[in-house]
Amino acid sequence: MIDVVIVGAGPNGLMLACELALAGVHPVVLERHAAPTGEPRANGLVGQVVRLLDRRGLYARLSGESTPPTPQPAFTFGAFPLDLTMLAENPHYVLGVPQAQLEAGLAVRAAELGADLRRGHEVVDLRQRPDAVEVHLADGTQLTSRFVVGADGGRSAVRRLAGIDFPGVTNDRSISRTATVTVPASSLDPETGGLLVLGHGVVPPFQHTRTARGLIAWAPFPGRPAILSTTEWPDPPTNDETPMSLAELRASVARVLGADIPLGAPDGPGLLRRLTGRNTRIAARYRADRVLLVGDAAHVHPAMGGPGLNLGLQDAVNLGWKLAATVRGWAPPGLLDTYDSERRSVAERVVMSTQAQSALIGPGDEITGLRELFAELLRKPEVTGHIAALMSGADISYPADPTDPLAGRCAPDVVVHTDHGPRRLAELTRTARPLLLDSTGVSAGTAAPWRDRVDVVTGSLEGTTATALLVRPDCFIAWSAGDAATLRAALTHHFGLPR
């Protein structure tokens, strides 16, 4: 019997495969496409997930950088530029790696760790038993697995077959068009790389520009085709049955800007995509007995601010260690259910953020007035800091002991000064095992009965006021510097009874 079948070899499914394999559970990943589609989708990763990739040793692989990630000085929220340099602690990270490259890197890593990736295998039915799930494939074969995880996107077959509802709303008042394009040099600002619009100034790069008629975004990525997108309210209406064309996008740009921009198609495959409306939904439950959901299979939302991979990949890392602990038999009662309770609240905040941004870019004088007020608020560091924490996920706090000020929060970038030299937390968490950092030498003895599943590193701690930290595999703090009794309670609560 297979321990875990993951349906879907996108970033979320592959990240989950890596996490399970690191924990000693070797999953089978089923992907209905026979080969990677290469379709341009997400253009990079935004938020705390960039730090998470560093803590798994993946940041250097994907970025080609030998140094740790650093926060970005600027971003956007609802077509407002955010000046993040005003913040004492900037939580906002960006990794400009397209989704196809991310998937390829995660597929290589999953294979290195022993995951079994099977392409061209479509799931058509699931049948749950008390002890397993029967997975039926389109070719007539059947697999039996202890658990199944749906990582198969917003139209998830796994979610449907498991009988999980997908409540939410679809707002069909807007039309978005996106394409990879070329633009002649005469239409580019030589200083900023923005679009020169005759009589209208410059459309800055990597920002959303709102006009009375819609929204436009221009993204001239270095070393790859630029992406141009518009959002309009449906006037004139469009026929979704007709294929999207570059001429259609050019006409949309002319309506939004009131000026024409000459557009060409890049060499090789490109992106031409039209979306009508915004879909916002969260699965009624993330778990149905032995079937679970991650990523877009569990939640969909507008793409404003690029939160999708930040949310989905952290779903995978939250689920991975809990599911592995359940499979391996040391999970405390109810641990797997905390995947839903912890990650659902995060999805709800992402939905709130993206819906707020969608409202802020809408048409009408009332929205313009709201934007003027919002622009004033964003001049205050405390407001910009709140927005940056929301967008990056730095404000996530899972339920924890209310007397422990650090428990439930993501661990800071601690440096442990060991007898063998300084070690960054990102170097110590690449095995995805629970970790006790102890500067006193006292807590290590308390954790000794859990040594089969909890690693202990002793040394002075730099970057935290705590003298000891118990860190979960997803890099959230389970306990910080109490007495031996509270440490034993935290170890038992998160990682089960000692053997």
C-alpha positions as CSV (number, residue, x, y, z in Angstrom):
1,M,0.0,0.0,0.0
2,I,1.2,3.5,-0.9
3,D,1.5,5.9,2.1
4,V,0.4,9.1,0.3
5,V,-0.8,9.8,-3.2
6,I,-0.6,13.4,-4.2
7,V,-2.7,14.4,-7.2
8,G,-1.2,17.3,-9.1
9,A,2.5,18.1,-9.9
10,G,2.2,21.8,-9.7
11,P,4.4,23.8,-7.2
12,N,2.1,22.9,-4.2
13,G,2.0,19.2,-4.9
14,L,5.7,19.0,-5.6
15,M,6.5,21.0,-2.4
16,L,4.4,18.6,-0.4
17,A,6.2,15.7,-2.0
18,C,9.5,17.1,-0.9
19,E,8.3,17.7,2.7
20,L,6.9,14.2,3.0
21,A,10.1,12.7,1.6
22,L,12.3,14.7,4.0
23,A,10.1,13.2,6.8
24,G,10.7,9.6,5.7
25,V,7.4,9.2,3.7
26,H,7.9,8.6,0.0
27,P,4.8,9.7,-1.9
28,V,3.5,9.0,-5.3
29,V,2.6,12.1,-7.3
30,L,0.1,11.7,-10.1
31,E,-0.1,14.3,-12.9
32,R,-2.7,14.1,-15.7
33,H,-0.5,15.9,-18.2
34,A,2.1,13.7,-19.8
35,A,4.7,16.5,-19.7
36,P,5.0,20.0,-18.1
37,T,2.8,22.4,-20.0
38,G,5.3,25.3,-19.7
39,E,2.3,27.7,-19.7
40,P,3.3,31.1,-18.2
41,R,1.4,31.5,-15.0
42,A,2.8,33.1,-11.8
43,N,5.8,35.3,-12.5
44,G,7.5,34.9,-9.1
45,L,7.0,34.4,-5.4
46,V,6.0,37.1,-3.0
47,G,6.2,37.1,0.8
48,Q,7.5,34.9,3.6
49,V,7.5,31.9,1.4
50,V,10.8,33.2,0.0
51,R,12.4,32.8,3.5
52,L,10.8,29.4,3.7
53,L,12.5,28.3,0.5
54,D,15.8,29.5,2.0
55,R,15.1,27.3,5.0
56,R,14.8,24.3,2.8
57,G,17.9,25.1,0.8
58,L,15.8,25.9,-2.3
59,Y,16.4,29.6,-2.5
60,A,20.0,29.3,-3.8
61,R,19.0,26.7,-6.3
62,L,16.1,28.7,-7.7
63,S,17.7,32.2,-7.6
64,G,21.3,31.3,-8.4
65,E,22.3,33.6,-5.4
66,S,24.8,32.5,-2.8
67,T,23.6,35.0,-0.2
68,P,20.3,34.9,1.8
69,P,17.2,36.7,0.5
70,T,16.8,40.3,1.4
71,P,13.6,42.3,1.8
72,Q,12.4,44.4,-1.2
73,P,12.2,48.2,-0.9
74,A,8.9,48.6,-2.7
75,F,5.7,46.8,-3.8
76,T,2.1,47.6,-4.6
77,F,-1.2,47.2,-2.9
78,G,-4.4,47.9,-4.8
79,A,-2.5,49.9,-7.4
80,F,-0.8,51.9,-4.7
81,P,3.0,52.0,-4.5
82,L,4.2,50.9,-1.1
83,D,7.4,52.5,0.2
84,L,8.8,49.8,2.4
85,T,12.0,51.7,3.1
86,M,10.1,53.6,5.8
87,L,9.8,50.4,7.9
88,A,12.2,49.5,10.7
89,E,11.6,45.8,9.9
90,N,10.5,45.1,6.3
91,P,8.9,41.6,6.0
92,H,8.4,41.7,2.2
93,Y,10.5,39.4,0.1
94,V,10.3,38.7,-3.7
95,L,11.8,36.0,-5.8
96,G,11.4,36.6,-9.5
97,V,11.3,33.0,-10.7
98,P,8.5,32.1,-13.2
99,Q,6.3,29.2,-12.2
100,A,7.6,26.8,-14.9
101,Q,11.1,27.2,-13.5
102,L,9.9,26.7,-9.9
103,E,8.0,23.5,-10.9
104,A,11.1,22.2,-12.7
105,G,13.3,22.9,-9.6
106,L,10.9,21.3,-7.2
107,A,10.5,18.2,-9.5
108,V,14.2,17.7,-9.5
109,R,14.4,18.1,-5.7
110,A,11.4,15.7,-5.1
111,A,13.1,13.1,-7.3
112,E,16.4,13.5,-5.4
113,L,14.5,12.8,-2.2
114,G,12.8,9.7,-3.5
115,A,9.3,10.9,-4.5
116,D,7.7,8.9,-7.4
117,L,6.4,11.3,-10.0
118,R,4.1,9.7,-12.6
119,R,3.0,11.9,-15.5
120,G,0.1,11.1,-17.8
121,H,-1.9,9.6,-14.9
122,E,-5.4,11.1,-14.6
123,V,-7.5,10.3,-11.5
124,V,-11.2,9.7,-12.3
125,D,-12.6,8.2,-9.1
126,L,-11.8,7.9,-5.4
127,R,-13.4,5.4,-3.0
128,Q,-12.6,5.8,0.7
129,R,-12.3,2.8,3.1
130,P,-11.8,3.0,6.8
131,D,-8.1,2.2,6.4
132,A,-7.3,3.5,2.9
133,V,-8.4,5.3,-0.3
134,E,-8.8,3.5,-3.6
135,V,-7.6,5.7,-6.5
136,H,-9.0,4.9,-9.9
137,L,-7.1,6.1,-13.0
138,A,-8.4,6.9,-16.5
139,D,-6.4,3.9,-17.9
140,G,-8.3,1.5,-15.7
141,T,-5.6,0.9,-13.1
142,Q,-6.1,1.3,-9.4
143,L,-3.8,2.4,-6.6
144,T,-4.4,2.0,-2.9
145,S,-3.1,4.7,-0.5
146,R,-3.4,5.5,3.2
147,F,-4.0,9.1,2.3
148,V,-4.7,11.2,-0.8
149,V,-4.0,14.9,-1.2
150,G,-5.6,17.0,-3.9
151,A,-3.1,19.5,-5.3
152,D,-4.9,19.7,-8.6
153,G,-5.9,23.3,-8.8
154,G,-9.1,25.4,-8.6
155,R,-11.1,22.9,-10.6
156,S,-9.9,20.0,-8.4
157,A,-11.2,16.6,-9.3
158,V,-10.1,15.3,-5.9
159,R,-12.2,17.9,-4.2
160,R,-15.2,17.0,-6.3
161,L,-14.7,13.3,-5.8
162,A,-14.4,13.7,-2.1
163,G,-17.7,15.5,-1.9
164,I,-16.2,18.7,-0.5
165,D,-18.2,21.9,-1.3
166,F,-16.5,25.0,-2.6
167,P,-18.6,27.9,-1.5
168,G,-17.8,31.5,-2.4
169,V,-18.6,34.1,-5.0
170,T,-17.8,34.9,-8.6
171,N,-17.8,38.6,-9.5
172,D,-18.2,38.9,-13.2
173,R,-18.0,42.7,-13.5
174,S,-14.5,42.8,-14.8
175,I,-12.5,41.5,-17.7
176,S,-8.7,41.0,-17.4
177,R,-6.4,40.4,-20.4
178,T,-2.8,39.3,-20.2
179,A,-0.1,38.5,-22.8
180,T,3.6,38.3,-23.3
181,V,4.5,41.1,-25.7
182,T,7.3,43.0,-27.3
183,V,7.3,46.8,-27.4
184,P,9.5,49.0,-29.7
185,A,12.3,50.9,-27.9
186,S,10.7,54.1,-29.0
187,S,7.7,53.3,-26.7
188,L,9.9,52.8,-23.6
189,D,11.3,55.3,-21.1
190,P,15.1,54.9,-21.2
191,E,15.4,55.7,-17.5
192,T,12.7,53.6,-15.8
193,G,11.8,51.0,-18.5
194,G,8.2,52.2,-18.2
195,L,5.8,52.6,-21.1
196,L,5.8,56.0,-22.8
197,V,2.2,57.0,-23.5
198,L,1.9,60.1,-25.8
199,G,0.2,62.8,-23.8
200,H,-0.1,60.7,-20.7
201,G,3.5,60.4,-19.3
202,V,4.9,57.1,-18.3
203,V,3.3,53.8,-17.1
204,P,5.9,52.7,-14.5
205,P,7.1,49.1,-14.6
206,F,6.0,46.5,-12.0
207,Q,3.1,48.6,-10.8
208,H,-0.6,48.8,-11.5
209,T,-1.7,52.1,-13.0
210,R,-5.4,53.0,-12.5
211,T,-7.2,55.3,-15.0
212,A,-10.9,56.3,-15.2
213,R,-11.4,53.4,-17.7
214,G,-9.5,50.6,-16.1
215,L,-6.2,49.2,-14.9
216,I,-2.9,48.5,-16.7
217,A,0.3,46.7,-15.5
218,W,3.6,46.6,-17.3
219,A,6.2,44.0,-16.3
220,P,9.4,44.0,-18.4
221,F,11.2,41.0,-16.8
222,P,15.0,40.9,-17.4
223,G,15.9,38.0,-19.7
224,R,12.4,36.9,-20.6
225,P,9.4,38.3,-22.4
226,A,7.6,41.3,-20.9
227,I,4.0,40.9,-19.7
228,L,1.3,43.4,-20.3
229,S,-2.1,43.2,-18.7
230,T,-5.3,45.2,-18.5
231,T,-8.4,45.1,-16.4
232,E,-11.7,46.7,-17.6
233,W,-15.2,46.7,-16.5
234,P,-17.2,45.1,-19.3
235,D,-17.8,47.9,-21.6
236,P,-17.8,46.8,-24.4
237,P,-18.6,43.2,-23.5
238,T,-16.5,40.4,-24.8
239,N,-17.2,36.9,-26.1
240,D,-15.4,34.4,-23.9
241,E,-15.8,31.8,-26.6
242,T,-13.5,33.5,-29.0
243,P,-9.7,33.0,-28.5
244,M,-7.8,35.8,-26.9
245,S,-5.6,37.8,-29.4
246,L,-2.9,40.4,-29.3
247,A,-5.1,42.8,-31.2
248,E,-7.8,42.4,-28.5
249,L,-5.2,43.3,-25.8
250,R,-4.0,46.3,-27.9
251,A,-7.5,47.6,-28.2
252,S,-8.0,47.2,-24.5
253,V,-4.8,49.1,-23.8
254,A,-6.0,51.9,-26.0
255,R,-9.3,52.1,-24.1
256,V,-7.6,52.1,-20.7
257,L,-4.9,54.6,-21.5
258,G,-6.7,56.6,-24.2
259,A,-3.6,56.1,-26.4
260,D,-2.3,53.3,-28.7
261,I,0.8,51.2,-27.8
262,P,2.3,49.1,-30.6
263,L,2.5,45.5,-29.4
264,G,4.3,42.5,-31.0
265,A,4.5,38.9,-30.1
266,P,7.7,37.4,-28.6
267,D,9.6,34.6,-30.3
268,G,8.6,31.2,-29.1
269,P,5.5,30.2,-27.0
270,G,3.7,33.1,-25.3
271,L,0.8,33.8,-23.1
272,L,-2.6,35.0,-24.2
273,R,-5.2,34.9,-21.5
274,R,-8.6,36.5,-20.9
275,L,-10.4,36.2,-17.5
276,T,-13.9,37.3,-16.9
277,G,-14.7,38.1,-13.3
278,R,-12.9,37.2,-10.1
279,N,-13.5,33.9,-8.4
280,T,-13.2,33.8,-4.6
281,R,-13.8,30.5,-2.8
282,I,-12.6,28.5,0.1
283,A,-13.3,24.8,0.5
284,A,-15.9,23.9,3.1
285,R,-13.3,21.6,4.7
286,Y,-9.7,20.9,3.9
287,R,-10.0,17.3,5.1
288,A,-12.6,14.6,4.4
289,D,-11.4,11.5,6.3
290,R,-8.3,10.4,4.4
291,V,-8.5,13.0,1.6
292,L,-7.0,16.4,2.1
293,L,-6.6,19.6,-0.1
294,V,-3.7,22.0,-0.6
295,G,-3.2,25.2,-2.6
296,D,-5.8,26.2,-5.2
297,A,-7.8,23.0,-4.6
298,A,-8.6,24.4,-1.2
299,H,-8.9,28.1,-2.1
300,V,-9.0,30.5,-5.0
301,H,-9.0,34.3,-5.0
302,P,-8.0,37.3,-7.1
303,A,-4.3,37.5,-8.0
304,M,-3.8,41.1,-6.8
305,G,-0.5,41.2,-4.9
306,G,0.6,37.8,-6.1
307,P,-0.3,35.8,-2.9
308,G,-1.2,32.5,-4.5
309,L,2.1,30.7,-4.2
310,N,2.9,32.3,-0.8
311,L,-0.4,30.7,0.5
312,G,-0.2,27.4,-1.3
313,L,3.4,26.5,-0.7
314,Q,3.0,27.2,3.0
315,D,-0.1,25.0,3.0
316,A,2.1,22.2,1.8
317,V,4.8,22.8,4.4
318,N,2.2,23.0,7.2
319,L,0.5,19.8,6.0
320,G,3.7,17.9,5.2
321,W,5.1,17.2,8.7
322,K,1.6,16.6,10.2
323,L,0.7,14.1,7.6
324,A,4.1,12.4,7.9
325,A,3.8,12.2,11.6
326,T,0.4,10.5,11.2
327,V,1.7,8.0,8.7
328,R,4.7,7.2,10.9
329,G,2.6,6.8,14.0
330,W,3.9,9.4,16.4
331,A,1.3,12.2,15.7
332,P,-0.6,13.3,18.8
333,P,-4.4,13.1,18.7
334,G,-5.9,15.8,16.5
335,L,-2.6,17.0,15.0
336,L,-3.7,16.4,11.4
337,D,-6.9,18.3,12.0
338,T,-4.9,21.4,12.9
339,Y,-3.9,21.7,9.2
340,D,-7.5,22.9,8.5
341,S,-7.8,25.1,11.6
342,E,-4.4,26.8,11.1
343,R,-4.4,27.3,7.3
344,R,-8.1,28.2,6.9
345,S,-7.6,31.4,8.9
346,V,-4.6,32.3,6.7
347,A,-6.7,31.8,3.5
348,E,-9.4,34.0,4.9
349,R,-7.0,36.8,5.4
350,V,-5.6,36.4,1.9
351,V,-9.2,36.6,0.6
352,M,-9.8,39.7,2.6
353,S,-6.7,41.3,1.2
354,T,-7.3,40.5,-2.4
355,Q,-11.0,41.6,-2.2
356,A,-10.0,44.9,-0.6
357,Q,-7.5,45.5,-3.4
358,S,-10.1,44.6,-6.0
359,A,-12.4,47.2,-4.6
360,L,-9.7,49.8,-4.5
361,I,-9.0,49.5,-8.2
362,G,-12.7,49.7,-9.2
363,P,-14.3,52.5,-11.3
364,G,-16.2,55.5,-10.1
365,D,-15.7,58.8,-8.2
366,E,-16.5,57.1,-4.9
367,I,-13.5,54.8,-5.3
368,T,-11.4,57.7,-6.4
369,G,-12.3,59.5,-3.1
370,L,-11.5,56.3,-1.2
371,R,-8.1,56.1,-2.9
372,E,-7.3,59.6,-2.0
373,L,-7.9,58.8,1.7
374,F,-6.0,55.6,1.4
375,A,-3.0,57.4,-0.1
376,E,-2.9,59.6,2.9
377,L,-3.0,56.6,5.3
378,L,-0.1,54.9,3.4
379,R,2.2,57.8,4.3
380,K,2.1,56.5,7.9
381,P,4.7,53.9,8.6
382,E,2.4,52.0,10.9
383,V,-0.2,51.6,8.2
384,T,2.3,50.6,5.5
385,G,3.8,48.1,8.0
386,H,0.4,46.6,8.7
387,I,-0.3,46.2,5.0
388,A,3.2,44.7,4.3
389,A,2.8,42.2,7.1
390,L,-0.7,41.2,5.7
391,M,0.6,40.8,2.2
392,S,3.7,38.9,3.1
393,G,2.1,36.6,5.7
394,A,4.4,37.9,8.4
395,D,1.4,38.5,10.6
396,I,0.4,34.8,10.8
397,S,0.0,33.7,14.4
398,Y,-1.3,30.1,15.0
399,P,-3.2,29.3,18.2
400,A,-0.7,28.7,21.1
401,D,-0.1,29.2,24.8
402,P,-1.1,32.8,25.4
403,T,1.5,33.1,28.2
404,D,4.3,32.4,25.6
405,P,4.9,35.6,23.6
406,L,6.7,33.9,20.7
407,A,4.7,30.7,20.4
408,G,2.6,30.5,17.2
409,R,4.7,33.0,15.3
410,C,7.2,32.3,12.5
411,A,10.8,31.8,13.9
412,P,13.1,34.8,13.3
413,D,16.4,34.5,11.4
414,V,18.3,33.2,14.4
415,V,22.0,32.5,14.3
416,V,23.2,29.8,16.7
417,H,26.9,30.2,17.7
418,T,27.8,26.5,18.2
419,D,31.2,24.9,19.1
420,H,31.7,24.4,15.4
421,G,30.9,28.0,14.4
422,P,27.8,30.1,13.6
423,R,24.9,28.4,12.0
424,R,21.9,30.2,10.4
425,L,18.4,28.8,11.2
426,A,18.1,28.3,7.5
427,E,21.0,25.9,7.6
428,L,19.5,23.9,10.5
429,T,16.0,23.5,9.1
430,R,16.8,21.9,5.8
431,T,16.0,18.4,7.1
432,A,12.5,19.6,8.0
433,R,12.8,18.0,11.5
434,P,11.5,19.6,14.7
435,L,14.4,21.6,16.2
436,L,15.2,22.7,19.8
437,L,17.7,25.6,20.0
438,D,19.1,25.8,23.5
439,S,21.6,28.4,24.7
440,T,21.5,27.2,28.3
441,G,22.3,23.5,27.9
442,V,19.4,22.8,30.3
443,S,16.5,22.3,27.9
444,A,18.4,19.7,25.8
445,G,18.1,17.1,28.6
446,T,14.4,17.6,28.8
447,A,14.0,17.0,25.1
448,A,16.2,13.8,25.1
449,P,13.3,11.3,25.2
450,W,12.1,12.8,21.8
451,R,15.5,12.5,20.2
452,D,14.2,10.1,17.5
453,R,12.1,13.0,16.1
454,V,13.5,16.3,17.5
455,D,17.0,17.6,16.8
456,V,18.8,19.7,19.5
457,V,21.4,22.4,18.7
458,T,23.1,24.1,21.6
459,G,24.9,27.5,21.5
460,S,24.2,31.1,22.1
461,L,21.4,32.6,20.2
462,E,21.6,35.8,18.1
463,G,18.5,37.4,16.7
464,T,16.1,36.6,19.5
465,T,15.6,37.5,23.1
466,A,14.7,34.0,24.0
467,T,17.2,31.6,25.6
468,A,15.7,28.6,23.9
469,L,13.3,27.9,21.1
470,L,11.3,24.8,20.0
471,V,10.7,25.2,16.3
472,R,8.2,23.1,14.3
473,P,9.2,21.7,10.9
474,D,7.3,24.5,9.2
475,C,9.5,27.0,11.1
476,F,6.8,28.2,13.5
477,I,7.7,28.4,17.1
478,A,6.1,25.8,19.4
479,W,7.7,27.0,22.6
480,S,10.1,29.6,23.8
481,A,12.1,29.5,27.0
482,G,9.8,28.4,29.8
483,D,10.5,25.7,32.4
484,A,11.0,22.0,31.9
485,A,7.4,21.3,32.5
486,T,6.1,23.6,29.8
487,L,8.7,22.3,27.4
488,R,7.6,18.7,28.0
489,A,4.0,19.8,27.5
490,A,4.9,21.5,24.2
491,L,6.9,18.5,23.0
492,T,4.0,16.2,23.7
493,H,1.4,18.5,22.3
494,H,3.2,19.0,18.9
495,F,5.2,15.8,18.6
496,G,3.5,13.1,20.6
497,L,4.5,11.0,23.5
498,P,8.2,9.9,23.6
499,R,8.9,6.4,22.7
